[in-house]
Amino acid sequence: MCVPYPSISPLGSASPTRLPGELKVISVEMPGDADKHAWRIEIKARRLAITPEEHAAEAMGLVSAMRALRPRGWVCAYVPVGDEPGSTAMLDALRAAHARVLLPITGAPGPLLWSEYEGRNSLRRAKFGLLEPTGATLPASAVGWAELILVPALAVDRRGVRLGRGAGYYDRTLAAARPDARLVAVVRDDEVVDKLPEEPHDLRMGWALTPRGGLLRLGDGDQGDTTAAE
């Protein structure tokens, strides 16, 4: 079930708010609006502090939360690496739901190339410690096949503004996505925040997927196919 994102306590306050499932979230002070670099440093530090047990539990939570996505046809996703939330079990869950999954391929700077995921044994180690499919490489335009795109993020705000790692790969890639594609930022629960700095080239997400809060609707409700995520 897709739920709207609830009201958030002002950053820097200590008052809790509740997400679906009675999840308690405490707002904590974060960097100012204008400094993406400071946001990245803060969130990366928080992720490094997560224990392996916490990471594994959150990965399982994301697999459960993905049931609300109800994928159809092609899905663009990614293999989480390092401290990114999630696991390859998310990809297997998509395939179990009869979706065909495309994963990004590293290459020259620019829009991402793609290859189909056909199970964990089809992955190989690539640049930057990434795992990539061993199948045929598909053009950047293949992102236009997908009706659902899972996007890695360091954070996302309630308007749909996404904070990435700063390389711009997804900004360039998502420009070729279908107008009705569901763009879903995958983050930890405390990485859904009230407001992030935004630049003109930033493409907003329609949803956030979190381990405990599940699928959260972002923005003003006019992005993508709302009925498909309910």
C-alpha positions in Angstrom: 0.0 0.0 0.0 1.3 3.4 -0.9 1.0 6.0 1.9 1.6 9.8 1.9 4.6 11.1 3.7 3.6 12.4 7.2 4.4 15.8 8.7 8.0 16.1 9.9 9.2 17.8 13.0 11.5 20.8 12.3 15.1 19.9 11.9 17.0 20.3 15.1 14.0 19.5 17.3 13.7 16.4 19.4 10.0 15.8 19.0 9.0 12.5 17.5 6.7 11.9 14.5 5.1 8.7 13.4 5.4 6.8 10.2 3.2 3.9 9.1 3.4 0.9 11.5 4.0 3.1 14.5 7.6 3.8 13.6 9.0 6.5 15.8 11.5 8.9 14.1 13.4 11.6 16.0 14.4 14.6 13.9 18.0 15.6 14.4 20.0 18.6 13.3 21.4 18.4 9.7 23.4 20.8 7.6 21.8 23.9 6.0 19.8 23.9 2.8 22.5 25.2 0.6 25.3 22.7 1.3 24.9 19.4 -0.5 28.5 18.5 0.4 27.8 18.8 4.1 24.7 16.7 3.7 26.7 14.0 2.0 29.4 13.9 4.7 26.8 13.7 7.4 24.7 10.9 5.8 27.8 8.9 4.8 29.0 9.1 8.4 25.7 7.8 9.7 25.8 4.9 7.3 29.3 3.9 8.4 28.0 3.7 12.0 25.4 1.1 11.1 26.2 -2.4 12.4 26.2 -5.4 10.0 23.2 -6.7 11.9 21.3 -3.5 11.4 22.1 -3.4 7.7 20.9 -7.0 7.3 17.7 -6.3 9.1 17.1 -3.2 7.0 17.8 -5.1 3.8 15.1 -7.7 4.8 12.7 -4.8 5.5 13.2 -3.4 2.0 12.5 -6.8 0.4 9.2 -6.9 2.4 8.4 -3.3 1.5 8.9 -4.0 -2.2 5.6 -6.0 -2.3 3.8 -2.6 -2.6 5.6 -1.8 -5.8 3.8 -4.4 -7.9 6.3 -4.3 -10.8 5.1 -4.8 -14.4 7.4 -5.6 -17.3 10.8 -3.9 -17.2 12.3 -2.5 -14.0 15.6 -0.6 -13.7 17.3 -1.3 -10.4 20.9 -1.5 -9.1 23.1 -3.7 -6.9 23.6 -2.0 -3.5 27.3 -1.8 -2.6 29.1 -0.9 0.6 26.8 0.9 3.0 24.0 1.4 0.6 20.6 0.1 1.9 19.4 -3.2 0.4 20.8 -6.4 -1.1 20.6 -8.6 -4.2 17.5 -10.2 -2.5 15.6 -7.1 -3.7 16.5 -8.0 -7.3 15.4 -11.6 -6.8 12.1 -10.4 -5.3 11.5 -8.3 -8.5 12.2 -11.4 -10.7 10.0 -13.5 -8.5 7.2 -11.0 -9.2 7.8 -11.7 -13.0 9.6 -8.4 -13.7 12.6 -8.2 -16.0 15.4 -6.3 -14.2 18.0 -4.1 -15.8 21.1 -3.1 -13.9 23.6 -0.3 -14.7 26.9 -0.9 -16.4 29.9 1.3 -15.7 31.4 3.2 -18.6 32.4 6.6 -19.8 30.9 9.6 -18.0 27.4 10.1 -19.3 24.0 8.3 -19.1 24.2 4.8 -17.7 24.3 1.7 -19.9 22.3 -1.4 -18.9 22.3 -5.2 -18.8 19.7 -7.7 -17.7 20.0 -9.3 -14.3 19.5 -13.1 -14.5 20.3 -14.1 -11.0 23.2 -13.7 -8.5 25.4 -16.1 -10.5 25.2 -13.8 -13.5 27.0 -10.9 -11.7 30.7 -10.1 -12.0 33.0 -7.7 -10.2 33.5 -4.4 -12.1 35.0 -0.9 -11.6 34.7 0.8 -8.2 33.7 -2.5 -6.5 30.4 -2.6 -8.3 28.7 -5.9 -9.4 27.4 -6.0 -12.9 25.5 -8.5 -15.1 27.6 -10.5 -17.5 25.0 -10.4 -20.3 24.8 -8.2 -23.4 25.2 -4.4 -22.8 22.2 -2.4 -23.7 22.2 1.3 -24.7 21.4 4.1 -22.3 18.0 4.5 -24.0 17.0 1.1 -22.4 16.0 3.1 -19.3 13.0 4.1 -21.4 11.7 0.6 -21.3 11.1 0.6 -17.6 7.8 1.5 -15.9 9.5 1.4 -12.5 13.0 2.7 -11.7 14.6 2.1 -8.3 17.2 4.9 -7.8 20.0 4.8 -5.2 20.1 7.9 -3.0 21.8 9.3 0.1 18.6 11.1 1.0 15.3 12.3 -0.4 13.0 15.0 0.8 9.2 15.1 1.1 9.0 17.1 -2.2 10.9 14.4 -4.0 14.3 16.1 -4.3 17.0 13.5 -4.3 20.5 13.7 -3.0 22.9 11.5 -4.9 26.7 11.0 -4.6 27.4 14.0 -6.8 28.6 12.3 -10.1 25.4 13.1 -12.0 25.0 9.7 -13.6 21.4 9.4 -12.7 20.5 13.0 -13.5 21.7 12.4 -17.0 20.2 8.9 -17.2 16.7 9.7 -16.0 16.3 12.4 -18.6 15.5 9.5 -21.0 13.0 7.8 -18.7 9.3 7.4 -19.7 7.2 10.3 -18.6 5.0 7.9 -16.6 7.8 5.9 -15.1 7.6 5.5 -11.3 10.8 6.9 -9.8 11.5 5.4 -6.4 14.4 6.5 -4.2 15.7 3.7 -2.0 16.9 5.1 1.4 17.0 4.4 5.1 14.1 5.6 7.2 16.0 8.6 8.7 17.2 9.6 5.2 13.7 10.9 4.2 14.0 14.5 5.3 12.0 17.7 5.3 14.0 19.6 2.7 17.2 19.2 0.7 19.0 21.7 -1.5 17.8 21.6 -5.1 19.4 22.5 -8.4 17.6 23.1 -11.8 18.8 19.8 -13.3 17.5 17.7 -10.4 14.7 15.3 -11.4 12.3 14.7 -8.6 11.3 11.3 -7.3 7.7 10.2 -6.9 8.2 7.8 -4.0 10.7 6.7 -1.4 11.1 3.1 -0.3 12.4 2.6 3.2 12.9 -0.5 5.4 10.3 0.3 8.0 8.2 3.1 6.6 7.6 1.1 3.4 6.5 2.9 0.2 6.1 6.6 0.8 4.4 9.0 -1.6 6.4 12.2 -2.2 5.6 15.5 -3.8 2.2 16.9 -4.7 0.8 13.7 -6.0 0.9 14.4 -9.7 4.0 12.4 -10.6 3.7 9.0 -12.3 1.0 6.4 -11.9 -0.3 6.6 -8.4 -2.7 3.7 -8.7 0.1 1.3 -9.7 1.7 1.6 -6.3 -1.3 1.1 -4.2 
